[in-house]
Structures are given as structure tokens and as C-alpha cells.
Amino acid sequence: MKDALAVIRERTSINHFDSSKQIHEAEIRAIVADATQAPSSYNIQHWRFVAVTDPERKKQLQAAAYNQAKVGQASATIIVLGDLRGYEKMHTILAPLVKAGTITQEAADSTAQRAAAPYMNNPQFQRDEAIRSGALAAMTFMIAAQARGYVTGPMIGFDPEQVKRIFGISDRYVPVMLITLGHTAPGNSPRKPRLGVDEVLAFNQGREF
Ligand SMILES: Cc1cc2nc3c(=O)[nH]c(=O)nc-3n(C[C@H](O)[C@H](O)[C@H](O)COP(=O)(O)O)c2cc1C
């Protein structure tokens, strides 16, 4: 496996994928297992993933993504979702800690209650957290995929309602982004420049950047 900083520096959004290459479900599972190591508020883990690998399904997804060809060419395209009611799983999430004796059942109940409180009657917060956690998992996914020898591309250029309809995704979930995943092909652009550190960083005080 590659050094983390090298992976960060070499990751780039890929436009042209080698459509002759497939990816095994086991590899997708491994990358998703990596992605789930991302942090989330109260460890709620709002992220969910739908991996689209079937050629017909990829075509349908491509159509919902304003026909961006890479969706069809990539070995898989992942629909990253955020669960608007992820807090409802807090008991399941805390159960292993109770079982191991790390925390008591009472402590778990109280943590679950505190974690859920800000979501109640607050759709803005539900959406913010679903997207925030989903985005952290998406980034972790892309870094992990790169480290494992794949290339990726994040995408927001798709119709979320169409994607939900085609793939049977309920209103409980908000599509966070798509991630194309696969092997590179000729014709991709070099990495893009970034703003300088002094243009994006301040110490101890905000400023007009
Ligand atoms: C949330 C998000 C949505 C994006 N959506 C698209 C997209 O729909 N189509 C596309 O070609 N690139 C998309 N990109 C890729 C960006 O253009 C790319 O990340 C940016 O130009 C920086 O290039 P790099 O990722 O190669 O460093 C998206 C990136 C992000 C983070």
C-alpha cells in the first residue's frame, strides 16, 4: 500500500476510464470498509452506498447524470447517500460497546438520546449532517481507492430525484454525490493547480480570503 501523502497528491478526478476493466465486488467491499473509517458526529455514520456495476444499470445512471460518459465507462459508479435518520441506529451502533462492558446500557441510552436530540423537527440539520458525513466518507473512499490502485471521480452533476427513482432509494436518503471508480485510460488531464496556502489559511483570526 502507498504512503498517505503520496496518495493525496496523486489523486485526481478522472474523466476517461478503461471500460474493458471490471472490478470485483470484494474490492468494492474493501474500499467501502475503508470509507466507513471516516469520522461522524456521535459516530452515527450517516453514509450509505449503492454500487452500480451492472452495465444496464450504469447506462441508466449515466442518463440521470446528464449523460456524462464516465459513469458508463467506469468499472463501477457509487451512489453515496446520507441517511437523514441515521441517529435511529444509535442503539445498534453502541451495542458492541455495551456488550464489551466499555459502557453501561444506561450510558448508551443517554448517549443515543443526546445524539438524536438535535435532529428532531430539524430537517436542515438532518440534511447538513447527512451531507457532511457522506462527504467525509466519499473523500475517504477516494483516498482508499487510490491507495488500492484505482482511480475515481466525484460528481454532483446528476438529477437526485431521477437517481432515487431509478434505484429505488426512498426520501429517507439524500444523494450526496456519485463516485466513478475504475482504471484510468489515455486522455486524462494533468492534475489541476490549487490556490496557494496563503490564499486559504489564516492563523488565530478570520479574514477576507
Ligand atoms: C462535490 C463534487 C462534485 C463534482 N461534480 C463533478 C461532475 O459532475 N462532473 C465532473 O466532471 N467533475 C465533477 N467534479 C470534479 C471536480 O471538477 C474536480 O474535483 C476539481 O476540478 C478538482 O480537480 P481534481 O479532483 O482532479 O483535483 C466534482 C467534484 C466534487 C468535489
The ligand as a MOL file (V3000), in Angstrom:
LIG
                    3D

  0  0  0     0  0            999 V3000
M  V30 BEGIN CTAB
M  V30 COUNTS 31 33 0 0 0
M  V30 BEGIN ATOM
M  V30 1 C -18.7770 17.5590 -4.9540 0
M  V30 2 C -18.0820 17.4640 -6.2890 0
M  V30 3 C -18.8340 17.3640 -7.4260 0
M  V30 4 C -18.2220 17.2380 -8.6890 0
M  V30 5 N -19.0060 17.0410 -9.7910 0
M  V30 6 C -18.4180 16.8040 -10.9830 0
M  V30 7 C -19.2010 16.4560 -12.1140 0
M  V30 8 O -20.4170 16.3250 -12.0540 0
M  V30 9 N -18.5660 16.2380 -13.2800 0
M  V30 10 C -17.2180 16.3470 -13.3900 0
M  V30 11 O -16.7020 16.1460 -14.4880 0
M  V30 12 N -16.4460 16.6370 -12.3230 0
M  V30 13 C -17.0050 16.8650 -11.1180 0
M  V30 14 N -16.2260 17.1210 -10.0070 0
M  V30 15 C -14.7610 17.1010 -10.1310 0
M  V30 16 C -14.1490 18.4860 -9.9760 0
M  V30 17 O -14.2510 19.1880 -11.1860 0
M  V30 18 C -12.6860 18.3090 -9.5470 0
M  V30 19 O -12.6560 17.6980 -8.2820 0
M  V30 20 C -11.9390 19.6280 -9.4580 0
M  V30 21 O -11.8560 20.2410 -10.7270 0
M  V30 22 C -10.5230 19.4390 -8.9200 0
M  V30 23 O -9.8220 18.5000 -9.6860 0
M  V30 24 P -9.1970 17.1870 -9.0670 0
M  V30 25 O -10.3010 16.4240 -8.3810 0
M  V30 26 O -8.6440 16.4390 -10.2420 0
M  V30 27 O -8.1390 17.5960 -8.1020 0
M  V30 28 C -16.8140 17.2660 -8.7660 0
M  V30 29 C -16.0690 17.3870 -7.6000 0
M  V30 30 C -16.6800 17.4630 -6.3620 0
M  V30 31 C -15.8410 17.5300 -5.1120 0
M  V30 END ATOM
M  V30 BEGIN BOND
M  V30 1 1 1 2
M  V30 2 1 2 3
M  V30 3 2 2 30
M  V30 4 2 3 4
M  V30 5 1 4 5
M  V30 6 1 4 28
M  V30 7 2 5 6
M  V30 8 1 6 7
M  V30 9 1 6 13
M  V30 10 2 7 8
M  V30 11 1 7 9
M  V30 12 1 9 10
M  V30 13 2 10 11
M  V30 14 1 10 12
M  V30 15 2 12 13
M  V30 16 1 13 14
M  V30 17 1 14 15
M  V30 18 1 14 28
M  V30 19 1 15 16
M  V30 20 1 16 17
M  V30 21 1 16 18
M  V30 22 1 18 19
M  V30 23 1 18 20
M  V30 24 1 20 21
M  V30 25 1 20 22
M  V30 26 1 22 23
M  V30 27 1 23 24
M  V30 28 2 24 25
M  V30 29 1 24 26
M  V30 30 1 24 27
M  V30 31 2 28 29
M  V30 32 1 29 30
M  V30 33 1 30 31
M  V30 END BOND
M  V30 END CTAB
M  END
